[in-house]
Amino acid sequence: MTADDDDHRGRRRVEPRLTRRSLIAGAAVAAAALAVESCSSSMKSGTDAGLAAQPTVGTSATTSPVAAAGTTSAAATTGQATTAPGVTSAEVTNAALPSTMPSSTTVTTSAGPATFVDHGPPNSDMVALTFHLSGQPAIVNELLDLLKKRGVTVTAFAVGTWITAHSSITQRLVADGHELGNHTEHHVDMGSLTPQQLRDEIVECGQALIPFIGSIGKWFRPSATVVPGPEILAAAGEAGYATSVGYDVDSLDFRDPGADAVVANVVSRVHPGAIISLHFGHRGTIAALPRILDHLTAVNLRPVTVGELLR
């Protein structure tokens, strides 16, 4: 079973393990040393060119949600990415500075539990296309090619381990104008986790996003969970996310029912303000997407990111 399986399915329970934070700690010093030389000229003017402002916690302007959990990352202290397990320093450095990275991105820890949202304004002329980001790289790139050809940008809820392992594809996704959200570090069944494990899954994925978008991002979606319970929403808020994004139109493409079924599942349920759930990594989704987009055009609905729909 892969991380790309749908969130209706059960997941293994996370046992005590080394977290991204403990693995990163040893690499942080080396990453920081590299960062000093690379950004020294820009730091003289008080601006790290190409890097966004780091996430903040409460009223602190310099502490990230990860650091608040007892972790000091190179991203939080030097403005550079740290090296994650299985990714070389060169890969992370290149991914940390995509040409389209926003010049300033700040995410503040939520004052309380995240709020669950599964649709946008019912009077909107927009619908949000959301994709669970994992799967075979070749299929992911093929879907990105299609989206680029159609001029459509989407929100991709990323599995942290996947984007760390496939940094070049993730960088391409951001460069193409798509929005990245947090879909947990390992894509396990969040209903089976302790409060600390819940928080670890969210925080670690947030840290995985920093090299690509300069922050932990704004949107969270729990894995293996359609509607999050109070403990998940509390953990999301503690990790810095004010909104947990669900969906009210499920394509069921994860079941690989064939393109015709995927199209029917979407067009029969879509409505103004809908949030649609789709997946990277499934060829049936690629075959279905052009017809879904054509239908949206025919009914005067515009496909957008979650950020556009909910702003």
C-alpha positions as CSV (number, residue, x, y, z in Angstrom):
1,M,0.0,0.0,0.0
2,T,1.4,3.4,-1.0
3,A,1.0,6.9,0.2
4,D,-1.1,7.6,-2.8
5,D,-3.9,5.4,-1.7
6,D,-7.0,7.3,-0.8
7,D,-7.7,8.7,2.7
8,H,-10.7,6.4,3.2
9,R,-8.4,3.5,3.7
10,G,-6.7,2.5,7.0
11,R,-3.1,3.0,7.7
12,R,-0.4,1.4,9.8
13,R,0.1,2.9,13.3
14,V,3.2,5.0,13.7
15,E,5.5,3.5,16.3
16,P,8.3,5.5,18.1
17,R,10.9,6.4,15.4
18,L,13.5,8.9,14.6
19,T,11.8,12.0,13.4
20,R,12.9,14.4,10.7
21,R,14.0,16.8,13.4
22,S,16.4,14.3,15.0
23,L,17.8,13.3,11.6
24,I,18.2,16.9,10.5
25,A,20.0,18.1,13.7
26,G,23.4,16.6,12.7
27,A,23.2,18.2,9.2
28,A,22.1,21.7,10.4
29,V,25.6,22.9,11.3
30,A,27.0,22.0,7.9
31,A,24.0,23.5,6.1
32,A,24.4,26.7,8.1
33,A,28.1,27.0,7.2
34,L,27.3,26.7,3.5
35,A,24.5,29.2,3.8
36,V,26.7,31.9,5.3
37,E,28.9,32.1,2.3
38,S,26.1,31.9,-0.3
39,C,24.0,34.6,1.2
40,S,26.5,36.9,2.8
41,S,26.3,39.6,0.2
42,S,22.5,39.8,0.3
43,M,22.5,39.8,4.1
44,K,24.5,43.0,4.2
45,S,21.4,44.7,2.9
46,G,19.2,42.9,5.4
47,T,17.5,40.8,2.6
48,D,18.0,37.2,1.6
49,A,17.2,37.5,-2.1
50,G,14.8,34.7,-3.3
51,L,14.1,33.4,0.2
52,A,10.7,34.1,1.9
53,A,10.4,35.2,5.5
54,Q,10.3,32.2,7.8
55,P,7.2,31.0,9.8
56,T,6.5,32.7,13.1
57,V,5.0,31.5,16.3
58,G,2.8,33.8,18.4
59,T,4.4,37.2,18.5
60,S,7.9,36.0,17.7
61,A,9.1,37.1,14.4
62,T,12.0,34.7,14.2
63,T,10.8,31.3,15.5
64,S,9.2,28.7,13.2
65,P,6.5,26.3,14.4
66,V,9.1,23.6,14.1
67,A,11.5,25.4,16.3
68,A,8.6,25.9,18.8
69,A,8.4,22.2,19.1
70,G,12.0,22.0,20.4
71,T,13.7,22.0,17.0
72,T,16.2,24.5,15.6
73,S,16.4,24.1,11.9
74,A,18.8,25.7,9.5
75,A,15.9,27.0,7.6
76,A,14.8,28.9,10.6
77,T,18.2,30.2,11.7
78,T,20.0,30.9,8.4
79,G,17.3,31.2,5.8
80,Q,18.6,28.0,4.1
81,A,17.2,24.5,3.8
82,T,18.6,21.6,5.8
83,T,19.4,18.3,4.2
84,A,16.7,15.7,4.8
85,P,17.3,11.9,4.8
86,G,17.9,10.6,1.3
87,V,18.4,14.0,-0.3
88,T,21.8,15.5,-1.1
89,S,22.8,19.0,0.0
90,A,22.9,20.1,-3.6
91,E,19.3,18.9,-4.2
92,V,18.0,20.8,-1.2
93,T,19.9,23.9,-2.0
94,N,18.6,24.0,-5.6
95,A,15.0,23.3,-4.4
96,A,15.2,26.0,-1.8
97,L,15.4,28.8,-4.4
98,P,12.9,28.2,-7.1
99,S,12.6,31.2,-9.4
100,T,8.9,31.6,-8.5
101,M,9.2,31.5,-4.8
102,P,7.2,34.4,-3.2
103,S,9.3,37.2,-1.8
104,S,7.6,37.1,1.6
105,T,5.6,34.3,3.1
106,T,4.7,34.2,6.8
107,V,2.6,31.7,8.7
108,T,1.6,32.3,12.3
109,T,0.7,29.6,14.7
110,S,-3.1,29.4,15.1
111,A,-4.5,30.8,18.3
112,G,-6.5,27.6,18.7
113,P,-7.6,24.4,16.9
114,A,-7.8,24.5,13.1
115,T,-11.2,25.1,11.5
116,F,-12.4,22.4,9.1
117,V,-13.5,23.6,5.7
118,D,-14.8,21.4,2.9
119,H,-16.2,23.9,0.4
120,G,-16.0,27.5,-0.7
121,P,-18.7,30.2,-1.1
122,P,-21.8,28.7,-2.7
123,N,-22.2,31.8,-4.9
124,S,-18.7,31.5,-6.3
125,D,-18.0,30.9,-10.0
126,M,-14.9,28.9,-8.9
127,V,-14.1,25.4,-7.8
128,A,-10.8,24.2,-6.2
129,L,-9.0,21.3,-7.7
130,T,-7.0,19.6,-5.0
131,F,-4.6,16.7,-5.6
132,H,-2.9,14.3,-3.1
133,L,0.7,14.5,-4.1
134,S,2.6,11.2,-4.3
135,G,2.9,8.4,-6.8
136,Q,5.3,7.4,-9.6
137,P,7.3,10.4,-10.7
138,A,6.7,9.7,-14.4
139,I,2.9,9.8,-13.9
140,V,3.2,12.9,-11.7
141,N,5.2,14.7,-14.4
142,E,2.6,13.6,-17.1
143,L,-0.2,15.2,-15.1
144,L,1.8,18.3,-14.5
145,D,2.4,18.5,-18.3
146,L,-1.4,18.3,-18.8
147,L,-2.1,21.0,-16.2
148,K,0.4,23.3,-17.8
149,K,-1.0,22.7,-21.3
150,R,-4.5,23.6,-20.1
151,G,-3.2,26.7,-18.1
152,V,-4.7,25.3,-14.8
153,T,-3.1,25.7,-11.4
154,V,-4.1,23.4,-8.5
155,T,-3.5,22.8,-4.8
156,A,-1.3,19.8,-4.2
157,F,-1.4,18.4,-0.7
158,A,2.1,16.9,-0.3
159,V,3.3,13.9,1.6
160,G,6.5,15.1,3.3
161,T,8.6,12.0,2.6
162,W,7.6,12.1,-1.1
163,I,8.6,15.7,-1.8
164,T,11.9,15.2,0.1
165,A,12.7,12.2,-2.1
166,H,11.5,14.0,-5.3
167,S,12.7,17.5,-4.9
168,S,13.1,18.3,-8.6
169,I,9.5,17.4,-9.3
170,T,8.3,19.4,-6.3
171,Q,10.4,22.4,-7.5
172,R,8.8,22.1,-10.9
173,L,5.3,22.0,-9.4
174,V,6.0,25.3,-7.5
175,A,7.6,26.9,-10.6
176,D,4.5,26.0,-12.6
177,G,2.4,28.1,-10.2
178,H,0.7,25.3,-8.2
179,E,0.0,25.7,-4.5
180,L,1.5,23.3,-1.9
181,G,-0.3,22.1,1.2
182,N,0.5,19.8,4.1
183,H,-0.7,16.2,3.9
184,T,1.4,14.8,6.7
185,E,4.9,13.3,6.7
186,H,4.2,9.6,6.2
187,H,0.5,9.5,5.1
188,V,-0.6,7.2,7.9
189,D,-4.0,6.7,9.5
190,M,-4.2,9.8,11.7
191,G,-7.1,8.3,13.7
192,S,-4.7,5.7,15.1
193,L,-2.1,8.2,16.4
194,T,-1.4,9.7,19.9
195,P,-1.6,13.5,20.2
196,Q,2.2,13.8,20.0
197,Q,2.4,11.6,17.0
198,L,-0.3,13.7,15.3
199,R,1.7,16.8,15.9
200,D,4.9,15.2,14.7
201,E,3.3,14.1,11.4
202,I,2.0,17.6,10.8
203,V,5.1,19.5,12.0
204,E,7.6,17.3,10.0
205,C,5.7,17.7,6.8
206,G,5.6,21.4,7.4
207,Q,9.3,21.5,7.7
208,A,9.6,19.5,4.4
209,L,7.7,22.3,2.7
210,I,10.0,25.1,3.8
211,P,12.8,24.5,1.2
212,F,10.2,24.8,-1.6
213,I,7.9,27.6,-0.5
214,G,9.8,29.3,2.2
215,S,7.2,28.5,4.9
216,I,5.1,25.6,6.2
217,G,2.3,26.8,4.0
218,K,-1.2,27.8,4.8
219,W,-3.3,24.7,4.2
220,F,-3.4,21.3,6.0
221,R,-5.3,18.1,5.0
222,P,-5.1,15.0,7.3
223,S,-4.2,11.7,5.8
224,A,-6.5,8.7,5.9
225,T,-9.2,10.9,7.3
226,V,-12.1,12.6,5.6
227,V,-13.4,14.7,8.5
228,P,-10.8,15.4,11.2
229,G,-11.7,15.0,14.8
230,P,-10.9,17.5,17.7
231,E,-7.5,16.0,18.4
232,I,-6.4,16.3,14.8
233,L,-7.7,19.9,14.6
234,A,-5.9,20.8,17.8
235,A,-2.6,19.3,16.6
236,A,-3.0,21.2,13.3
237,G,-3.5,24.5,15.2
238,E,-0.5,23.9,17.4
239,A,1.6,23.2,14.3
240,G,0.6,26.5,12.7
241,Y,-2.4,25.8,10.5
242,A,-5.6,27.7,11.0
243,T,-7.5,25.7,8.4
244,S,-7.9,22.0,7.7
245,V,-9.1,21.6,4.1
246,G,-11.4,18.8,3.2
247,Y,-13.5,18.3,0.1
248,D,-17.1,17.8,-0.8
249,V,-16.6,16.2,-4.3
250,D,-14.7,12.9,-4.2
251,S,-13.5,11.7,-7.6
252,L,-12.7,8.3,-6.2
253,D,-9.9,8.1,-8.7
254,F,-7.7,6.3,-6.1
255,R,-9.8,3.2,-6.8
256,D,-8.7,3.2,-10.5
257,P,-12.3,2.7,-11.7
258,G,-11.6,4.0,-15.2
259,A,-11.7,7.5,-16.7
260,D,-15.4,7.4,-17.4
261,A,-16.2,6.7,-13.7
262,V,-13.9,9.4,-12.5
263,V,-15.5,12.0,-14.8
264,A,-19.0,10.9,-13.7
265,N,-18.1,11.1,-10.0
266,V,-17.0,14.7,-10.5
267,V,-19.5,16.2,-13.0
268,S,-22.5,14.7,-11.2
269,R,-21.6,16.3,-7.9
270,V,-19.7,19.5,-8.8
271,H,-21.3,22.8,-7.8
272,P,-20.2,26.5,-7.3
273,G,-17.6,26.7,-4.5
274,A,-16.8,22.9,-4.6
275,I,-13.5,21.5,-3.4
276,I,-12.7,18.4,-5.5
277,S,-10.4,15.6,-4.4
278,L,-8.1,14.0,-7.0
279,H,-4.8,12.2,-6.9
280,F,-1.5,12.3,-8.7
281,G,-0.1,8.9,-9.6
282,H,-3.2,7.5,-11.4
283,R,-3.4,7.2,-15.2
284,G,-7.2,7.2,-15.0
285,T,-7.0,10.7,-13.5
286,I,-4.9,11.9,-16.4
287,A,-7.4,10.5,-18.9
288,A,-10.4,12.0,-17.1
289,L,-9.0,15.4,-16.4
290,P,-9.5,17.0,-19.9
291,R,-13.2,16.1,-19.8
292,I,-13.6,17.4,-16.3
293,L,-12.0,20.7,-17.3
294,D,-14.2,20.9,-20.4
295,H,-17.3,20.3,-18.2
296,L,-16.3,23.1,-15.8
297,T,-16.0,25.5,-18.7
298,A,-19.4,24.4,-20.1
299,V,-21.1,25.2,-16.8
300,N,-19.2,28.5,-16.2
301,L,-17.1,27.2,-13.3
302,R,-13.4,28.2,-13.1
303,P,-10.8,25.7,-11.7
304,V,-8.6,27.4,-9.1
305,T,-6.4,26.7,-6.1
306,V,-7.7,26.5,-2.5
307,G,-6.1,29.9,-1.9
308,E,-8.1,31.6,-4.6
309,L,-11.3,29.9,-3.6
310,L,-11.1,30.7,0.1
311,R,-9.5,34.1,0.1
